[in-house]
Amino acid sequence: MNASPIRTLIAEDEPLAAESLAEWVHALPQLELVAQCSDGPAALEAVRRLQPGLVFMDIQMPGMTGLQVLRALGEAGLAQSPAVIFTTAYDEHALAAFELHAVDYLLKPFSQERFEEAVQHALQTVGHLQQWQGALETAALPGAELEPLQRILVRDQGKIFPLQVEAIEYLRSDTKYTAVASRGRQFLVRLPITAFEQRLDPLRFLKLQRSCIVNLDFVESMSPDENSQLVVQMRDGTRFTASREVSKRLREQSI
């Protein structure tokens, strides 16, 4: 079965640039153009309302810059943030764009070939996010069972790369993000820890408390504290305290 086209939005205040982008988007069957905006506030409202998977965002726009729009979207707590490709005539904004996790940065004037290269880069991200969202929706159905997750895509300094789930040492969450630790690094993912819990191999991963899951392959030791709760020592030196219920279950399972 073919994947659905990626819902795409263009935010561009230059008519000729917007026309070229729309023409190139229409030429790609992987993309579906759902809206065009010519200023920052309209782009922000359209992304919130239409929830596109991909946005071509000019940086210099009336009302709000593209960078301000992307920051506002990050603060909005969307269920799924779009992949963003910035389009601009000014290369001095590149670092700020990638710090905001832009997928790519097209410096005007750019060719259709360069446009398609950026799209292919973005499709890797959006395709993964669609599969992930579909898995979460399926998991919510009564009686649904899913195979354990094998890998996820994470972002770091503007780059996206696959991370094998078996290399994840632990996950811990706050109100907005889940921090995924692996090989001395932590990656922030805009998904609740419960989404991971549903897809992780229960023989390898253990939920210690509401906001923490550890990979048992990276646990150094467990020892009781003064409240008889187990303190889990990870190989990297990080410590977590298991809940009373989990501590009791672990003691009962020990030989």
ABEGO torsion letter per residue (X at the ends): XBBBBBBBBBBBABAAAAAAAAAAAAABAABBBABBBABAAAAAAAAAAAGBABBBBBABBBGBBAAAAAAAAAAAGBABBBBBBBBBABAAAAAAAAAAGBABBBBOBBBAAAAAAAAAAAAAAAAAAAAAAAAAAAAABBGBBBBBBABBBBBBGGBBBBBBAAABABBBBBAABBBBBBGGBBBBBBBBAAAAAAABBAAABBBABAABBBBAAABABBBBBAAGBBBBBBAAGBBBBBBAAAAAAAAAABX
